[in-house]
Amino acid sequence: MPTPALWTRDHARHFRSDASSAPRIGADDVVVLKEDLRVWDAWPIQQRDGSPLLMDDGAELWMTLAAPYDDDPDKRHDLARIYLIERNGDRWTDLGPAMPDGFAPGSREWSGSAVASADGQSVILHFTASGRRGEHVVTFEQRLFSAEASLRKTPEGWRLADWRGLRETVAIDPQVYMPTTGIGGAPGKIKAFRDPAFFHDPGDGGDYLFFAGSAADSTSDYNGVIGVAKASQTASSGWELLPPIISADGLNNELERPHVIMHGGLYYLFWSTQRHVFDPAGPTGPTGLYGMVSPTLLSGWKPLNETGLVFQNPVASPAQAYAWWVLPDLSVTGFVDDWGDAPGRRFGGSFAPFVHLKLDGDKAWLAD
């Protein structure tokens, strides 16, 4: 198996302050889903090619992490549930928690991905179980699970019903990926084994899960990696854990929500990261969307734009959005985080306006 591609300080030294920047988010862009609910990481129920599943009425179904509103937005991570959302153009409608109470094995539900069956009648959700159900002290253990549900249209809207087949898809190999048990919850310090993103490779016909991890054999506190598992008929869980394909060891702690699309015959792997999770010894980069490109899926990855940075938040609002998701049509959404220029933190907790990418080989930028 090839060694991982490296994202290093040499790449980071070439970050440009005038790199492609997202438009600044204003008050008209912050439209909360419900007054008592805030959302963040989101992903579509996708077809196997990665495009959103389109319903008979033209709507798309998405999932998002959500929690009740709180004056302290960081508390949302201790209450996170996966919600089902209907998207019609710029309008998002809350359809309630995707999974029933008490079904998921964690104390919280963190990010993942969802893929529909060929007939559109059922959905497999890949997700992160954070902590353990029933724990009295919140922990940050992370495990990767999947479950299946039937997709039904009811008078109240679309619903996922008859949840079944809950299983741990990929167990951590502590020799390769750092275990997430016994770790603290300080922002930017949490180690990763989370965010499973499904990808069907038209090249070899295989199914893959990409996820955020942490290198087990590192001597640095900044040891983020992107891991991968491949669907296998011989593995007991149905998935074979592979070594990391990208390593930011010594540079960055969190390569979050990694996901792959194909464009122009090339593979593009994107992830999100924040300024404060770079090694402060430097060089550090902005909060933004990052990525690499390769002619093959499991090797040959090179940073886009020579640095890996695809686009950043605007300098005047450096934390306005996060957790971007790139669709095969190159449209991109994230969530509104700390926006505007009012004193103190102002958490949006809503879906950020879509932006659009341009890709040309190893170059990537925002469309005008």
C-alpha positions in Angstrom: 0.0 0.0 0.0 1.4 3.4 -1.0 2.6 5.8 1.8 0.3 8.8 2.4 0.6 12.0 0.5 2.0 14.7 2.7 0.6 18.1 3.4 3.5 19.9 5.0 4.9 23.2 6.2 6.6 23.6 2.8 3.2 23.8 1.2 1.9 26.1 4.0 4.8 28.6 3.6 3.3 29.5 0.2 -0.2 30.5 1.5 -1.3 33.8 -0.1 -3.4 36.3 1.8 -5.0 37.2 -1.6 -6.1 33.6 -2.2 -9.7 33.0 -3.4 -12.1 34.2 -0.7 -15.8 33.5 -0.2 -18.2 36.5 -0.3 -18.8 38.1 3.0 -21.9 36.8 4.8 -24.5 39.5 5.8 -27.6 39.6 7.9 -29.8 38.6 5.0 -27.8 35.4 4.5 -28.4 34.2 8.1 -31.8 32.5 8.0 -32.2 30.1 10.9 -34.1 26.9 10.3 -36.2 27.2 13.5 -35.8 29.8 16.2 -35.0 27.2 18.9 -32.7 25.1 16.7 -29.2 25.6 15.2 -27.5 23.6 12.5 -24.0 23.1 11.3 -22.4 20.2 9.3 -24.7 19.1 6.4 -24.7 16.6 3.6 -27.2 15.4 1.0 -28.8 12.0 0.7 -26.8 11.1 -2.4 -27.0 8.8 -5.3 -24.0 6.5 -5.8 -22.5 9.0 -8.2 -22.5 11.6 -5.4 -25.3 13.8 -6.8 -28.2 14.6 -4.5 -31.2 12.3 -4.7 -34.0 14.2 -6.4 -37.5 13.5 -5.2 -40.6 13.3 -7.4 -41.5 16.9 -6.4 -38.1 18.2 -7.3 -36.9 18.5 -3.7 -33.6 17.2 -2.3 -33.2 15.6 1.1 -30.3 16.5 3.2 -29.0 15.7 6.7 -27.5 18.1 9.2 -26.2 18.2 12.7 -28.5 20.2 14.9 -29.0 21.1 18.5 -31.3 23.4 20.6 -30.3 27.0 20.7 -27.9 28.0 23.5 -26.1 31.2 24.3 -22.9 29.1 24.3 -22.7 27.6 20.8 -19.9 25.2 21.8 -22.5 23.3 23.9 -24.1 22.1 20.7 -21.4 19.4 20.3 -22.6 17.7 23.5 -26.2 17.6 22.2 -25.8 16.9 18.5 -28.4 14.9 16.6 -28.7 14.2 12.9 -31.8 15.8 11.4 -33.5 15.2 8.1 -33.9 18.4 6.0 -35.8 19.1 2.8 -34.2 21.5 0.4 -36.3 23.4 -2.3 -34.0 25.9 -3.9 -33.0 28.4 -1.2 -35.6 27.1 1.3 -34.8 24.5 3.9 -37.5 22.7 5.9 -36.9 20.8 9.2 -38.3 17.2 9.1 -37.0 16.3 12.6 -34.4 13.9 13.9 -33.4 11.3 11.2 -33.0 8.4 13.7 -35.4 7.6 16.5 -34.5 8.3 20.1 -32.3 5.6 21.7 -31.3 4.0 18.3 -27.8 5.4 17.8 -25.1 3.8 20.1 -23.4 7.1 21.1 -24.4 9.9 23.5 -24.3 12.2 20.4 -24.6 11.8 16.7 -21.8 13.5 14.6 -21.2 13.9 10.9 -21.3 11.3 8.2 -22.9 10.8 4.8 -25.9 9.0 3.3 -26.5 7.1 0.1 -29.8 6.0 -1.4 -30.5 2.6 -2.9 -30.8 2.4 -6.7 -34.6 2.5 -6.5 -34.6 5.4 -4.1 -36.7 3.4 -1.5 -34.1 3.1 1.2 -31.1 4.9 2.6 -27.8 3.8 4.3 -26.5 6.4 6.7 -22.9 6.4 7.7 -22.3 8.4 10.8 -20.1 9.0 13.8 -21.2 7.8 17.2 -19.6 10.1 19.7 -19.4 8.9 23.3 -21.5 6.0 24.6 -25.2 5.9 25.1 -26.0 6.3 28.8 -22.6 7.7 29.8 -22.8 10.1 32.8 -19.7 12.1 31.8 -19.5 13.3 28.2 -16.6 11.6 26.4 -15.1 12.2 23.0 -14.7 8.6 21.9 -15.6 8.3 18.2 -16.8 5.2 16.3 -18.0 4.7 12.8 -21.4 3.2 12.3 -24.0 2.6 9.5 -27.7 1.8 9.5 -30.4 1.5 6.9 -33.9 3.0 6.8 -36.9 3.0 4.4 -37.7 6.4 2.8 -41.4 7.2 2.9 -43.6 10.1 1.9 -46.2 11.0 4.6 -48.7 13.8 4.9 -46.2 15.5 7.2 -43.3 15.2 4.6 -40.6 12.7 3.9 -39.6 10.4 6.7 -37.0 7.7 7.3 -38.6 4.7 8.9 -37.9 1.1 10.0 -34.4 1.7 11.0 -32.3 -1.5 11.0 -28.9 -3.1 10.5 -27.0 -0.9 12.9 -23.4 -2.0 12.9 -19.9 -0.7 13.5 -18.4 -0.4 10.0 -14.8 0.3 10.7 -13.1 -0.5 14.0 -10.0 1.6 14.8 -6.6 0.0 14.4 -4.6 1.7 17.3 -1.3 0.9 15.5 -2.3 3.2 12.7 -5.0 5.5 13.9 -4.7 7.2 17.3 -7.6 6.0 19.6 -10.1 8.6 20.7 -10.8 7.2 24.1 -9.5 9.1 27.2 -9.2 12.4 25.3 -10.3 15.9 26.4 -12.7 18.2 24.6 -10.8 21.4 24.2 -11.5 23.1 20.9 -9.0 22.1 18.3 -7.4 19.5 20.5 -9.8 16.6 20.0 -8.3 13.6 18.1 -10.3 12.2 15.2 -11.9 9.1 14.0 -15.0 10.6 12.5 -16.9 12.0 9.5 -17.3 8.9 7.2 -18.0 10.1 3.6 -19.2 7.5 1.0 -17.6 7.5 -2.4 -18.3 5.1 -5.3 -15.3 4.8 -7.6 -16.3 4.4 -11.2 -12.7 3.4 -12.0 -12.6 0.1 -10.1 -16.3 -0.2 -9.2 -15.5 -0.2 -5.4 -17.2 1.7 -2.6 -15.0 3.7 -0.1 -15.4 5.6 3.1 -13.1 8.6 3.7 -12.8 9.9 7.3 -10.9 12.3 9.5 -8.3 10.6 11.7 -5.1 11.1 13.7 -1.8 9.4 13.2 -0.9 6.9 15.9 2.8 7.0 15.5 3.3 10.7 15.6 5.4 12.8 18.0 3.5 15.9 17.2 0.2 17.2 18.8 -0.7 18.2 15.2 -1.1 14.8 13.6 -4.2 15.0 11.4 -4.7 12.4 8.6 -7.3 11.4 6.2 -8.1 7.7 6.4 -10.0 5.4 4.1 -11.8 2.0 4.2 -12.9 -0.1 1.3 -16.1 -2.2 1.0 -15.0 -5.9 1.2 -17.0 -9.1 1.1 -14.3 -10.8 3.2 -14.2 -8.3 6.1 -16.6 -9.2 9.0 -18.0 -5.7 9.1 -18.1 -5.4 5.3 -15.4 -2.8 5.3 -11.6 -3.2 5.2 -9.6 -0.5 7.0 -6.7 0.9 4.9 -3.8 3.1 5.9 -4.2 6.9 5.7 -3.9 8.4 2.2 -3.1 12.0 3.3 -1.1 13.1 6.3 -0.7 16.6 7.8 1.5 15.3 10.6 3.5 18.2 12.1 1.2 20.8 10.4 -2.4 20.5 11.4 -4.6 18.6 13.9 -7.9 18.3 12.1 -8.6 17.5 8.4 -12.4 17.5 8.9 -15.2 16.2 6.7 -13.0 14.8 3.9 -14.9 13.8 0.8 -14.2 12.9 -2.9 -15.7 13.9 -6.2 -14.6 13.2 -9.8 -14.3 16.0 -12.3 -12.6 16.0 -15.7 -11.4 12.5 -15.2 -9.5 13.4 -12.0 -10.2 12.7 -8.3 -10.6 15.7 -6.0 -10.4 15.2 -2.3 -11.6 18.1 -0.2 -11.5 18.8 3.6 -12.1 21.7 5.9 -9.8 23.0 8.6 -9.5 26.1 10.9 -6.7 28.5 11.6 -6.4 27.5 15.3 -5.7 23.8 14.6 -2.5 24.5 12.7 0.7 24.1 14.7 1.2 27.6 16.2 4.9 27.3 15.5 3.8 28.0 11.9 3.3 28.5 9.2 -0.5 28.6 9.7 -3.2 28.9 7.1 -6.7 30.4 7.2 -10.0 28.7 8.0 -11.1 27.4 4.7 -11.7 24.6 2.2 -8.6 22.7 1.2 -8.0 19.9 -1.2 -5.8 17.6 -3.3 -6.1 16.1 -6.8 -5.0 12.8 -8.2 -5.3 10.7 -11.3 -6.0 7.7 -9.1 -8.0 7.2 -5.9 -5.5 5.8 -3.3 -2.3 7.4 -4.4 -0.7 10.2 -6.4 -2.4 13.1 -4.4 -1.0 16.6 -4.8 -2.1 19.8 -3.1 -4.4 22.0 -5.2 -2.9 25.4 -6.0 0.4 24.1 -4.7 -0.7 24.9 -1.1 -3.9 22.9 -0.7 -6.0 26.0 -0.1 -9.0 26.1 -2.3 -10.7 29.1 -0.8 -10.8 30.9 2.5 -13.2 33.0 4.6 -12.8 36.7 3.9 -10.1 38.4 5.8 -12.6 40.8 7.4 -14.7 37.8 8.6 -12.2 35.0 9.1 -14.5 32.5 10.9 -17.8 33.3 9.1 -18.4 29.8 7.7 -17.1 26.2 8.0 -17.6 22.5 7.2 -18.0 22.9 3.4 -19.4 20.1 1.2 -18.6 20.0 -2.5 -21.2 18.5 -4.8 -20.3 16.9 -8.2 -21.7 20.0 -10.0 -19.1 22.0 -8.1 -21.6 23.8 -5.9 -20.5 24.2 -2.3 -22.3 24.8 1.0 -21.3 25.1 4.6 -22.8 26.6 7.7 -22.7 30.1 9.1 -20.4 30.2 12.1 -19.0 33.4 13.7 -20.2 36.0 11.2 -20.2 39.8 11.0 -18.2 42.3 12.9 -20.2 42.8 16.1 -18.2 42.4 19.3 -18.0 38.9 20.8 -18.9 35.7 19.1 -22.1 35.6 16.9 -22.9 32.0 15.9 -25.2 31.8 12.8 -26.2 28.2 13.1 -27.8 28.2 9.6 -27.0 27.1 6.1 -24.4 29.3 4.4 -25.2 30.6 0.9 -24.0 28.2 -1.9 -20.8 29.2 -3.8 -19.4 27.5 -6.9 -15.9 26.2 -7.7 -13.9 26.2 -10.8 -11.5 23.3 -11.3 -8.8 23.0 -13.9 -6.3 20.1 -13.2 -4.4 21.1 -10.1 -5.9 24.6 -9.9 -9.1 25.4 -8.0 -10.8 28.7 -7.3 -14.2 30.3 -6.6 -16.3 31.2 -9.6 -17.3 34.9 -9.9 
